[in-house]
Amino acid sequence: MAARAKTRKRKRATKKSPTIRILVLRAPGTNCDQETGYAFEREGATVEHMHVNALLAQPKVLTRVHGLAIPGGFSYGDDLGAGTVLGTAMRTRLLEPIQRMVDKGGIVLGICNGFQVLVKTGLLPGFSAPDEPGILPGIAHETPERAVALASNIQNRYEDRWVTLKAVTDKCVFLRRGDVIHCPVAHAEGRLVCDDEVLDRMSAADQIALRYVAPDGESPVPFPYNPNGSVDDIAGITDPTGRILGLMPHPERNQFPWQDPRFHRGDAPRSPEGLLPFKNAMRHLRKTFA
């Protein structure tokens, strides 16, 4: 009996963590794809970078990964509007396999232009027809309702500055309520707008994921703490499952202490806050696919 107990303990001790595979999508004009992939790699993921044309040709790739990341930048030059071309391609040809991946417990992260893309696909906020609760789980819905938009910054100019974010949801696997993330924004079209009914619906469903706050954590906040004029100081939202997150700021640009402007004042945290969404997501994936 003692020998069998030792064998069981030895097997538990040597059991390997599951290999978590993340696909980072790129397209003409995207940037920070390498930084986004590296942030996942730092937390133990195996990362594959793929051009959107290759994924459109081989959508079955999504059956062998556990997550999809859409980085920032200016996909296709944003010539038809921020994220419009890439969002249309994904909505018409990739929506079903993405939904299947999320159904199984997988994740989707959209940063800056990636957030704009997820809004254009309808994956965020994830409402379908008005009488439907959401597009997930299941894939037999019509094209999701476009309930929110990311409009031009209220200052009508590009904003590039550091901001403070606070996680305000218990639903999103990328976040823990109360997480504080200091990271930069870099966008001209990041002002989240929606009508009061949609705002109430997202709030009731705990889909408001991140808010812009002052450095001391206070909200509501004026410019420049809210850098674009987003309604309700919203910096990021999640879908009904909590496994899709879109945010305008760039956490992947704060994954080393010296990237934080507070580093040179001597008051930057030892563990860069930008890694928090990646840590939390990987924790969820390891637990889900163990």
Protein Blocks (a to p, Z undefined) as FASTA:
>chain_A
ZZmmmmmmmmmmmpccddddddddddehiahklmmmmmmmmnopacddddfklmmmmmml
mmmccbdcddedjehhlmnoghklmmmmmmmmmmmmmmmmmmnopacddehjlmmmmmmn
opagoiacfkbgbjbecjkbccdddfbdcdddfklpacddddddddfbfkbmkbcehiac
ddddddfblcccddfklmmmmmmnopafbdcddfkopacdddfklmnopahhiabdcdfk
opaccdfbdfklmmbfklpmklmnopacfbafklmmmmmmmmmmmmmmZZ
